[in-house]
Amino acid sequence: MPHLDGKNWQNGVSLYFAILSLQGKSPFYSYLESIAIYFFGAINIIFVIISLGTLLPIYFGSYHGTRNATFVVFAGLALLLIDMLVNNIIFVVHKEKYVDWCINSASGNLDSILRQKQIMIGSGDGTQEASFSTNMGDFYNCSRTWEDELKFSAMMTLVISTVYIYWSISLYSYSHKLRIELARFISEKMNAGMPMMVPVQGAPIVAGADMMLQ
């Protein structure tokens, strides 16, 4: 049986991504198109529902249910990974928008800090020397920040792809294990009842239990 702790961890991560995205925030990017963020959140919700739906056939040990669930999981996983790749491409294409947003955001913080500094200077009785320190706020090189976020998102896409694909392959392997066990069970039942199941002359003979699984 696939490791359910790993499945719960996967569902937890996808649910976190969904909640964060539906709040208009990306788990990987400081700035991204709103439509892309919401679409990513919707796909994660769908993937969580699909993953939770696989618990029933796994719990009951149903071969056909697990096999069908495997195909649905692979389809949902492909949709999720394609969307993550598309978001990476969007982030690369819209670099100028990110840089503009970063500069405007940093400029706004800088203006706010300078205004507060001027108010503090003007509030005293005596003359105070105006001073400025970068420690008063976070000011970044926006192009460098864009590069760092691109590297981080690419790394996370690779990690998530590896973990999710591994779990999906484990589920696929488990469905084959159930198929083998089902074939063995049918074969044993057929062998045990062979004296009562000898076909009449001219009737087709079932060569193996695998035929019964089709």
NUSE-659057 format. One record per residue: chain; residue in three letters; residue number from 1; z, y, x of N, C-alpha, C in turn. Coordinates in Angstrom, 1 decimal. Example, Ala and Ser with C-alpha at 12.3 -4.5 7.8 and 13.67 -1.06 7.14 Angstrom:
<pts>
{A ALA 1 {7.8 -5.7 13.2} {7.8 -4.5 12.3} {7.8 -3.3 13.2}}
{A SER 2 {7.1 -2.2 12.8} {7.1 -1.1 13.7} {7.9 0.0 12.9}}
</pts>
This chain:
<pts>
{A MET 1 {0.0 -1.2 0.9} {0.0 0.0 0.0} {0.0 1.2 0.9}}
{A PRO 2 {-0.8 2.2 0.6} {-0.8 3.5 1.4} {0.5 4.1 1.4}}
{A HIS 3 {0.8 4.8 2.5} {2.1 5.4 2.7} {2.3 6.5 1.7}}
{A LEU 4 {3.2 6.4 0.7} {3.3 7.4 -0.4} {4.0 8.6 0.1}}
{A ASP 5 {4.8 8.5 1.2} {5.4 9.8 1.8} {4.3 10.7 2.3}}
{A GLY 6 {3.3 10.1 3.0} {2.2 10.9 3.4} {1.4 11.5 2.3}}
{A LYS 7 {1.3 10.8 1.2} {0.6 11.3 0.0} {1.4 12.5 -0.6}}
{A ASN 8 {2.7 12.3 -0.7} {3.6 13.4 -1.2} {3.5 14.7 -0.3}}
{A TRP 9 {3.4 14.5 1.0} {3.3 15.6 1.9} {1.9 16.3 1.7}}
{A GLN 10 {0.9 15.5 1.5} {-0.4 16.0 1.2} {-0.5 16.8 -0.1}}
{A ASN 11 {0.1 16.3 -1.1} {0.2 17.0 -2.4} {1.0 18.3 -2.3}}
{A GLY 12 {2.1 18.2 -1.5} {2.9 19.4 -1.3} {2.1 20.5 -0.6}}
{A VAL 13 {1.3 20.2 0.4} {0.6 21.2 1.1} {-0.5 21.8 0.2}}
{A SER 14 {-1.2 20.9 -0.5} {-2.3 21.4 -1.4} {-1.7 22.3 -2.5}}
{A LEU 15 {-0.5 21.9 -3.0} {0.1 22.7 -4.1} {0.5 24.1 -3.5}}
{A TYR 16 {1.0 24.1 -2.3} {1.4 25.4 -1.6} {0.2 26.3 -1.5}}
{A PHE 17 {-0.9 25.7 -1.0} {-2.2 26.4 -0.9} {-2.6 27.0 -2.2}}
{A ALA 18 {-2.5 26.2 -3.3} {-2.9 26.6 -4.6} {-2.1 27.8 -5.1}}
{A ILE 19 {-0.8 27.7 -5.0} {0.1 28.8 -5.4} {-0.1 30.0 -4.7}}
{A LEU 20 {-0.3 29.9 -3.4} {-0.5 31.1 -2.5} {-1.8 31.7 -2.9}}
{A SER 21 {-2.9 30.9 -3.1} {-4.2 31.5 -3.3} {-4.3 32.1 -4.7}}
{A LEU 22 {-3.6 31.6 -5.7} {-3.6 32.2 -7.0} {-2.8 33.5 -7.1}}
{A GLN 23 {-2.0 33.7 -6.0} {-1.4 35.0 -5.9} {-2.2 36.0 -5.1}}
{A GLY 24 {-3.5 35.6 -4.8} {-4.4 36.5 -4.1} {-4.2 36.5 -2.6}}
{A LYS 25 {-3.5 35.5 -2.1} {-3.2 35.5 -0.7} {-3.8 34.2 -0.1}}
{A SER 26 {-4.4 34.4 1.1} {-5.0 33.2 1.8} {-4.0 32.7 2.8}}
{A PRO 27 {-3.9 31.3 2.9} {-2.9 30.8 3.9} {-3.4 30.9 5.3}}
{A PHE 28 {-4.7 31.2 5.5} {-5.3 31.3 6.8} {-5.8 32.7 7.3}}
{A TYR 29 {-6.1 33.5 6.3} {-6.7 34.8 6.7} {-5.9 35.9 6.1}}
{A SER 30 {-5.8 37.0 6.9} {-5.2 38.2 6.4} {-6.0 38.9 5.4}}
{A TYR 31 {-7.3 38.8 5.5} {-8.2 39.4 4.5} {-9.4 38.5 4.3}}
{A LEU 32 {-9.7 38.3 3.0} {-10.8 37.5 2.6} {-11.2 37.9 1.2}}
{A GLU 33 {-12.5 37.7 0.8} {-12.9 38.0 -0.5} {-12.1 37.3 -1.6}}
{A SER 34 {-11.7 38.1 -2.6} {-10.8 37.6 -3.7} {-11.4 36.3 -4.4}}
{A ILE 35 {-12.7 36.4 -4.6} {-13.3 35.2 -5.3} {-13.1 33.9 -4.5}}
{A ALA 36 {-13.3 34.1 -3.2} {-13.2 32.9 -2.3} {-11.7 32.4 -2.3}}
{A ILE 37 {-10.8 33.3 -2.3} {-9.4 32.9 -2.3} {-9.0 32.1 -3.6}}
{A TYR 38 {-9.4 32.7 -4.8} {-9.1 32.1 -6.0} {-9.8 30.7 -6.2}}
{A PHE 39 {-11.0 30.7 -5.7} {-11.8 29.4 -5.8} {-11.1 28.3 -5.0}}
{A PHE 40 {-10.6 28.7 -3.8} {-9.9 27.8 -2.9} {-8.6 27.3 -3.6}}
{A GLY 41 {-7.9 28.2 -4.3} {-6.7 27.8 -5.0} {-7.1 26.8 -6.2}}
{A ALA 42 {-8.1 27.1 -6.9} {-8.5 26.2 -8.0} {-8.9 24.8 -7.5}}
{A ILE 43 {-9.6 24.7 -6.4} {-10.0 23.4 -5.9} {-8.7 22.7 -5.4}}
{A ASN 44 {-7.8 23.3 -4.9} {-6.5 22.7 -4.5} {-5.8 22.1 -5.7}}
{A ILE 45 {-5.8 22.9 -6.8} {-5.1 22.4 -8.0} {-5.8 21.1 -8.5}}
{A ILE 46 {-7.1 21.1 -8.5} {-7.9 19.9 -8.9} {-7.6 18.8 -8.0}}
{A PHE 47 {-7.5 19.0 -6.7} {-7.2 18.0 -5.7} {-5.8 17.4 -5.9}}
{A VAL 48 {-4.9 18.2 -6.2} {-3.5 17.8 -6.5} {-3.5 16.8 -7.7}}
{A ILE 49 {-4.2 17.3 -8.8} {-4.3 16.4 -10.0} {-4.9 15.1 -9.7}}
{A ILE 50 {-6.0 15.1 -8.9} {-6.7 13.9 -8.5} {-5.7 13.0 -7.7}}
{A SER 51 {-5.0 13.5 -6.8} {-4.1 12.7 -5.9} {-3.0 12.1 -6.7}}
{A LEU 52 {-2.4 12.9 -7.7} {-1.4 12.4 -8.5} {-1.9 11.3 -9.4}}
{A GLY 53 {-3.1 11.4 -9.9} {-3.7 10.4 -10.7} {-3.9 9.1 -10.0}}
{A THR 54 {-4.0 9.1 -8.7} {-4.1 7.8 -8.0} {-2.8 7.0 -7.9}}
{A LEU 55 {-1.7 7.6 -8.3} {-0.4 6.9 -8.2} {-0.3 5.8 -9.2}}
{A LEU 56 {-0.9 5.9 -10.3} {-0.8 4.8 -11.3} {-1.5 3.6 -10.9}}
{A PRO 57 {-2.8 3.6 -10.5} {-3.4 2.3 -10.0} {-2.8 1.8 -8.8}}
{A ILE 58 {-2.2 2.6 -7.9} {-1.5 2.1 -6.7} {-0.3 1.4 -7.1}}
{A TYR 59 {0.5 2.0 -8.1} {1.8 1.5 -8.5} {1.6 0.1 -9.2}}
{A PHE 60 {0.5 0.0 -10.0} {0.3 -1.2 -10.7} {-0.6 -2.2 -9.9}}
{A GLY 61 {-1.0 -1.8 -8.8} {-1.8 -2.7 -7.9} {-3.1 -3.1 -8.5}}
{A SER 62 {-3.8 -2.2 -9.3} {-5.0 -2.4 -9.9} {-6.2 -2.2 -8.9}}
{A TYR 63 {-7.0 -3.3 -8.7} {-8.1 -3.1 -7.8} {-9.2 -2.2 -8.3}}
{A HIS 64 {-9.6 -2.4 -9.6} {-10.7 -1.6 -10.1} {-10.2 -0.1 -10.3}}
{A GLY 65 {-8.9 0.1 -10.7} {-8.4 1.4 -10.8} {-8.3 2.1 -9.4}}
{A THR 66 {-7.9 1.4 -8.4} {-7.8 2.0 -7.1} {-9.1 2.3 -6.5}}
{A ARG 67 {-10.1 1.4 -6.8} {-11.4 1.6 -6.2} {-12.1 2.9 -6.9}}
{A ASN 68 {-11.9 3.0 -8.2} {-12.4 4.2 -8.8} {-11.7 5.4 -8.4}}
{A ALA 69 {-10.4 5.3 -8.2} {-9.6 6.5 -7.7} {-10.1 6.9 -6.3}}
{A THR 70 {-10.4 5.9 -5.5} {-10.9 6.2 -4.1} {-12.2 7.0 -4.2}}
{A PHE 71 {-13.1 6.7 -5.0} {-14.3 7.5 -5.1} {-14.1 8.9 -5.6}}
{A VAL 72 {-13.2 9.1 -6.5} {-12.8 10.4 -7.0} {-12.1 11.2 -5.9}}
{A VAL 73 {-11.2 10.5 -5.2} {-10.5 11.2 -4.1} {-11.5 11.7 -3.0}}
{A PHE 74 {-12.5 10.8 -2.7} {-13.5 11.2 -1.7} {-14.3 12.4 -2.2}}
{A ALA 75 {-14.6 12.4 -3.5} {-15.4 13.5 -4.0} {-14.6 14.8 -4.0}}
{A GLY 76 {-13.3 14.7 -4.4} {-12.5 15.9 -4.3} {-12.2 16.4 -2.9}}
{A LEU 77 {-12.1 15.5 -2.0} {-11.9 15.8 -0.6} {-13.1 16.5 0.0}}
{A ALA 78 {-14.3 16.0 -0.3} {-15.5 16.6 0.1} {-15.7 18.0 -0.4}}
{A LEU 79 {-15.3 18.2 -1.7} {-15.4 19.6 -2.3} {-14.4 20.5 -1.5}}
{A LEU 80 {-13.2 20.0 -1.2} {-12.2 20.9 -0.6} {-12.6 21.2 0.8}}
{A LEU 81 {-13.1 20.3 1.6} {-13.5 20.5 3.0} {-14.8 21.4 3.0}}
{A ILE 82 {-15.7 21.3 2.1} {-16.9 22.1 2.1} {-16.4 23.6 1.8}}
{A ASP 83 {-15.5 23.7 0.8} {-15.0 25.1 0.5} {-14.3 25.7 1.7}}
{A MET 84 {-13.5 25.0 2.5} {-12.9 25.5 3.6} {-13.9 25.9 4.7}}
{A LEU 85 {-15.0 25.1 4.8} {-16.0 25.5 5.8} {-16.8 26.7 5.3}}
{A VAL 86 {-17.0 26.8 4.0} {-17.7 28.0 3.5} {-16.8 29.3 3.7}}
{A ASN 87 {-15.5 29.1 3.5} {-14.6 30.3 3.7} {-14.6 30.7 5.2}}
{A ASN 88 {-14.7 29.8 6.1} {-14.9 30.1 7.5} {-16.2 30.9 7.8}}
{A ILE 89 {-17.2 30.5 7.1} {-18.5 31.2 7.3} {-18.4 32.6 6.7}}
{A ILE 90 {-17.8 32.7 5.5} {-17.6 34.0 4.9} {-16.8 34.9 5.8}}
{A PHE 91 {-15.8 34.4 6.4} {-14.9 35.2 7.3} {-15.7 35.7 8.5}}
{A VAL 92 {-16.6 34.9 9.0} {-17.4 35.2 10.2} {-18.4 36.3 9.7}}
{A VAL 93 {-19.1 36.1 8.6} {-20.1 37.0 8.1} {-19.6 38.4 7.8}}
{A HIS 94 {-18.4 38.4 7.3} {-17.7 39.7 6.8} {-16.7 40.2 7.9}}
{A LYS 95 {-17.1 40.1 9.1} {-16.2 40.6 10.2} {-16.0 42.1 10.1}}
{A GLU 96 {-17.1 42.8 9.8} {-16.9 44.3 9.7} {-16.0 44.7 8.6}}
{A LYS 97 {-16.0 44.0 7.5} {-15.1 44.3 6.4} {-13.7 44.0 6.8}}
{A TYR 98 {-13.5 42.9 7.6} {-12.1 42.6 8.0} {-11.6 43.7 9.0}}
{A VAL 99 {-12.5 44.1 9.9} {-12.1 45.2 10.9} {-11.8 46.5 10.2}}
{A ASP 100 {-12.6 46.9 9.2} {-12.4 48.1 8.5} {-11.0 48.0 7.7}}
{A TRP 101 {-10.8 46.9 7.1} {-9.5 46.7 6.4} {-8.3 46.8 7.3}}
{A CYS 102 {-8.5 46.1 8.5} {-7.4 46.1 9.5} {-7.1 47.5 10.0}}
{A ILE 103 {-8.2 48.3 10.3} {-8.0 49.7 10.8} {-7.4 50.5 9.7}}
{A ASN 104 {-7.8 50.4 8.5} {-7.3 51.2 7.4} {-5.8 50.9 7.2}}
{A SER 105 {-5.5 49.6 7.2} {-4.1 49.2 7.0} {-3.2 49.7 8.2}}
{A ALA 106 {-3.7 49.5 9.4} {-2.9 50.0 10.5} {-2.8 51.5 10.5}}
{A SER 107 {-3.9 52.2 10.1} {-3.8 53.7 10.1} {-2.8 54.2 9.0}}
{A GLY 108 {-2.8 53.5 7.9} {-1.9 53.8 6.8} {-0.4 53.6 7.3}}
{A ASN 109 {-0.2 52.6 8.0} {1.2 52.4 8.5} {1.6 53.4 9.5}}
{A LEU 110 {0.6 53.8 10.4} {0.8 54.8 11.4} {1.1 56.2 10.7}}
{A ASP 111 {0.3 56.5 9.7} {0.5 57.8 9.0} {1.9 57.8 8.4}}
{A SER 112 {2.3 56.7 7.8} {3.6 56.7 7.1} {4.7 56.9 8.1}}
{A ILE 113 {4.6 56.2 9.3} {5.6 56.3 10.3} {5.7 57.7 10.9}}
{A LEU 114 {4.5 58.4 11.1} {4.5 59.7 11.6} {5.1 60.7 10.6}}
{A ARG 115 {4.8 60.5 9.4} {5.4 61.4 8.3} {6.9 61.3 8.3}}
{A GLN 116 {7.4 60.0 8.4} {8.8 59.8 8.4} {9.5 60.5 9.7}}
{A LYS 117 {8.7 60.4 10.8} {9.3 61.0 12.0} {9.3 62.5 11.9}}
{A GLN 118 {8.3 63.1 11.3} {8.3 64.6 11.1} {9.4 65.0 10.2}}
{A ILE 119 {9.7 64.2 9.1} {10.8 64.6 8.2} {12.1 64.5 8.9}}
{A MET 120 {12.2 63.5 9.8} {13.5 63.4 10.5} {13.7 64.5 11.5}}
{A ILE 121 {12.6 64.9 12.1} {12.7 66.0 13.1} {13.0 67.4 12.4}}
{A GLY 122 {12.3 67.6 11.2} {12.6 68.9 10.5} {13.9 68.9 9.8}}
{A SER 123 {14.6 67.8 9.7} {15.8 67.9 8.9} {17.0 68.3 9.7}}
{A GLY 124 {16.9 68.4 11.0} {18.0 68.7 11.9} {18.2 70.3 12.0}}
{A ASP 125 {19.3 70.7 12.5} {19.6 72.1 12.7} {18.9 72.6 13.9}}
{A GLY 126 {18.9 71.8 15.0} {18.3 72.2 16.2} {16.9 71.7 16.4}}
{A THR 127 {16.3 72.0 17.5} {15.0 71.6 17.8} {15.0 70.2 18.4}}
{A GLN 128 {14.2 69.3 17.9} {14.2 67.9 18.5} {12.8 67.7 19.0}}
{A GLU 129 {12.7 66.9 20.0} {11.4 66.6 20.6} {10.8 65.4 19.8}}
{A ALA 130 {9.6 65.5 19.4} {8.9 64.4 18.7} {8.5 63.3 19.7}}
{A SER 131 {8.8 62.2 19.3} {8.5 61.0 20.2} {7.9 59.9 19.3}}
{A PHE 132 {7.1 59.1 19.9} {6.4 58.0 19.2} {6.4 56.8 20.1}}
{A SER 133 {6.7 55.7 19.4} {6.8 54.4 20.1} {6.1 53.3 19.3}}
{A THR 134 {5.3 52.5 19.9} {4.6 51.4 19.2} {5.6 50.4 18.7}}
{A ASN 135 {6.8 50.4 19.1} {7.8 49.5 18.5} {8.2 49.8 17.1}}
{A MET 136 {7.8 51.0 16.6} {8.1 51.4 15.2} {7.2 50.7 14.2}}
{A GLY 137 {6.2 50.1 14.6} {5.3 49.4 13.7} {4.4 48.4 14.4}}
{A ASP 138 {3.7 47.6 13.7} {2.8 46.6 14.2} {1.4 47.2 14.3}}
{A PHE 139 {0.9 47.4 15.4} {-0.5 47.9 15.6} {-1.3 46.9 16.4}}
{A TYR 140 {-2.4 46.4 15.9} {-3.2 45.4 16.5} {-4.6 45.8 16.9}}
{A ASN 141 {-5.1 45.2 17.9} {-6.5 45.3 18.2} {-7.2 44.4 17.1}}
{A CYS 142 {-7.9 45.1 16.2} {-8.4 44.4 15.0} {-9.5 43.3 15.4}}
{A SER 143 {-10.3 43.6 16.4} {-11.3 42.6 16.8} {-10.6 41.4 17.4}}
{A ARG 144 {-9.6 41.6 18.2} {-8.9 40.5 18.7} {-8.1 39.7 17.6}}
{A THR 145 {-7.6 40.4 16.7} {-6.9 39.7 15.6} {-7.9 38.9 14.8}}
{A TRP 146 {-9.1 39.4 14.6} {-10.1 38.6 13.8} {-10.4 37.3 14.6}}
{A GLU 147 {-10.6 37.4 15.9} {-10.8 36.2 16.7} {-9.7 35.2 16.6}}
{A ASP 148 {-8.5 35.7 16.7} {-7.3 34.8 16.6} {-7.3 34.1 15.2}}
{A GLU 149 {-7.5 34.8 14.2} {-7.5 34.2 12.8} {-8.6 33.2 12.7}}
{A LEU 150 {-9.8 33.5 13.2} {-10.9 32.6 13.2} {-10.6 31.3 13.9}}
{A LYS 151 {-10.0 31.4 15.1} {-9.6 30.2 15.8} {-8.5 29.4 15.1}}
{A PHE 152 {-7.6 30.1 14.5} {-6.5 29.4 13.7} {-7.1 28.7 12.5}}
{A SER 153 {-8.0 29.4 11.8} {-8.5 28.8 10.6} {-9.4 27.6 10.9}}
{A ALA 154 {-10.1 27.7 12.0} {-11.0 26.5 12.5} {-10.1 25.4 12.9}}
{A MET 155 {-9.0 25.7 13.6} {-8.1 24.6 14.0} {-7.4 23.9 12.8}}
{A MET 156 {-7.0 24.7 11.8} {-6.4 24.2 10.6} {-7.4 23.4 9.8}}
{A THR 157 {-8.6 23.8 9.7} {-9.6 23.1 9.0} {-9.8 21.7 9.6}}
{A LEU 158 {-9.8 21.6 11.0} {-9.9 20.4 11.7} {-8.7 19.5 11.4}}
{A VAL 159 {-7.5 20.0 11.5} {-6.3 19.3 11.3} {-6.2 18.7 9.8}}
{A ILE 160 {-6.5 19.6 8.9} {-6.5 19.1 7.5} {-7.5 18.1 7.2}}
{A SER 161 {-8.7 18.3 7.8} {-9.8 17.3 7.6} {-9.4 15.9 8.1}}
{A THR 162 {-8.8 15.9 9.3} {-8.4 14.7 10.0} {-7.3 14.0 9.1}}
{A VAL 163 {-6.3 14.7 8.7} {-5.2 14.1 7.9} {-5.6 13.6 6.6}}
{A TYR 164 {-6.4 14.4 5.9} {-6.8 14.0 4.5} {-7.8 12.9 4.6}}
{A ILE 165 {-8.7 12.9 5.5} {-9.7 11.8 5.7} {-9.0 10.5 6.0}}
{A TYR 166 {-8.0 10.6 6.9} {-7.2 9.4 7.3} {-6.6 8.8 6.0}}
{A TRP 167 {-6.0 9.7 5.2} {-5.3 9.1 4.0} {-6.3 8.6 3.1}}
{A SER 168 {-7.5 9.2 2.9} {-8.5 8.7 2.0} {-9.0 7.3 2.5}}
{A ILE 169 {-9.2 7.2 3.8} {-9.7 5.9 4.3} {-8.6 4.8 4.1}}
{A SER 170 {-7.3 5.2 4.2} {-6.2 4.3 4.0} {-6.3 3.8 2.5}}
{A LEU 171 {-6.5 4.7 1.6} {-6.7 4.3 0.2} {-7.8 3.4 0.0}}
{A TYR 172 {-9.0 3.7 0.6} {-10.1 2.8 0.5} {-9.9 1.4 1.1}}
{A SER 173 {-9.2 1.4 2.2} {-8.8 0.1 2.8} {-7.9 -0.7 1.9}}
{A TYR 174 {-7.0 0.0 1.2} {-6.0 -0.7 0.3} {-6.8 -1.2 -0.9}}
{A SER 175 {-7.8 -0.6 -1.3} {-8.6 -1.1 -2.5} {-9.3 -2.4 -2.0}}
{A HIS 176 {-9.8 -2.5 -0.8} {-10.4 -3.7 -0.3} {-9.3 -4.8 -0.2}}
{A LYS 177 {-8.1 -4.5 0.2} {-7.1 -5.5 0.3} {-6.8 -6.0 -1.1}}
{A LEU 178 {-6.8 -5.2 -2.1} {-6.5 -5.7 -3.4} {-7.7 -6.6 -3.9}}
{A ARG 179 {-8.9 -6.3 -3.5} {-10.1 -7.1 -3.8} {-9.9 -8.5 -3.2}}
{A ILE 180 {-9.5 -8.5 -2.0} {-9.3 -9.8 -1.3} {-8.3 -10.6 -2.0}}
{A GLU 181 {-7.1 -10.0 -2.3} {-6.1 -10.7 -3.0} {-6.5 -11.2 -4.4}}
{A LEU 182 {-7.3 -10.4 -5.1} {-7.8 -10.8 -6.4} {-8.7 -12.0 -6.2}}
{A ALA 183 {-9.6 -11.9 -5.2} {-10.5 -13.1 -5.0} {-9.8 -14.3 -4.7}}
{A ARG 184 {-8.7 -14.2 -3.9} {-7.9 -15.4 -3.5} {-7.2 -15.9 -4.7}}
{A PHE 185 {-6.7 -15.0 -5.6} {-6.0 -15.5 -6.8} {-6.9 -16.2 -7.7}}
{A ILE 186 {-8.1 -15.7 -7.9} {-9.1 -16.3 -8.8} {-9.6 -17.7 -8.2}}
{A SER 187 {-9.7 -17.7 -6.9} {-10.2 -18.9 -6.2} {-9.1 -20.0 -6.4}}
{A GLU 188 {-7.9 -19.6 -6.2} {-6.8 -20.6 -6.4} {-6.7 -21.2 -7.8}}
{A LYS 189 {-6.9 -20.3 -8.8} {-6.9 -20.7 -10.2} {-8.1 -21.6 -10.5}}
{A MET 190 {-9.2 -21.3 -9.9} {-10.4 -22.1 -10.1} {-10.2 -23.5 -9.5}}
{A ASN 191 {-9.7 -23.5 -8.3} {-9.5 -24.8 -7.6} {-8.4 -25.7 -8.4}}
{A ALA 192 {-7.4 -25.0 -8.9} {-6.3 -25.8 -9.6} {-6.9 -26.3 -10.9}}
{A GLY 193 {-7.8 -25.7 -11.5} {-8.3 -26.2 -12.8} {-9.7 -26.8 -12.7}}
{A MET 194 {-10.1 -27.2 -11.5} {-11.4 -27.7 -11.3} {-11.7 -29.0 -12.1}}
{A PRO 195 {-10.8 -30.0 -12.3} {-11.2 -31.2 -13.1} {-11.5 -30.8 -14.5}}
{A MET 196 {-10.9 -29.7 -15.0} {-11.2 -29.3 -16.4} {-12.4 -28.3 -16.5}}
{A MET 197 {-12.9 -27.9 -15.4} {-13.9 -26.9 -15.4} {-15.2 -27.4 -14.8}}
{A VAL 198 {-15.4 -28.7 -14.6} {-16.7 -29.2 -14.1} {-17.8 -28.9 -15.0}}
{A PRO 199 {-18.8 -28.2 -14.6} {-19.9 -27.9 -15.5} {-20.7 -29.1 -15.9}}
{A VAL 200 {-21.3 -29.0 -17.1} {-22.2 -30.0 -17.6} {-23.4 -30.1 -16.7}}
{A GLN 201 {-24.1 -31.2 -16.7} {-25.2 -31.4 -15.8} {-26.3 -30.4 -16.2}}
{A GLY 202 {-26.8 -29.7 -15.1} {-27.8 -28.7 -15.3} {-27.3 -27.3 -15.5}}
{A ALA 203 {-26.0 -27.2 -15.6} {-25.4 -25.8 -15.8} {-25.2 -25.2 -14.4}}
{A PRO 204 {-25.3 -23.9 -14.3} {-25.1 -23.2 -13.0} {-23.7 -23.4 -12.5}}
{A ILE 205 {-23.6 -23.5 -11.2} {-22.3 -23.6 -10.5} {-21.9 -22.3 -9.8}}
{A VAL 206 {-20.7 -21.8 -10.1} {-20.2 -20.6 -9.5} {-19.8 -20.9 -8.1}}
{A ALA 207 {-20.5 -20.3 -7.1} {-20.3 -20.6 -5.7} {-19.0 -20.1 -5.2}}
{A GLY 208 {-18.5 -19.0 -5.6} {-17.2 -18.5 -5.1} {-16.6 -17.5 -6.1}}
{A ALA 209 {-15.4 -17.1 -5.8} {-14.7 -16.2 -6.7} {-15.2 -14.8 -6.7}}
{A ASP 210 {-15.9 -14.5 -5.6} {-16.5 -13.1 -5.6} {-17.4 -12.8 -6.7}}
{A MET 211 {-18.1 -13.8 -7.2} {-19.0 -13.6 -8.3} {-18.2 -13.2 -9.6}}
{A MET 212 {-17.0 -13.5 -9.7} {-16.2 -13.2 -10.8} {-15.7 -11.7 -10.8}}
{A LEU 213 {-15.9 -11.1 -9.7} {-15.4 -9.7 -9.5} {-16.5 -8.7 -9.9}}
{A GLN 214 {-17.7 -9.1 -10.1} {-18.8 -8.2 -10.3} {-18.7 -7.7 -11.8}}
</pts>
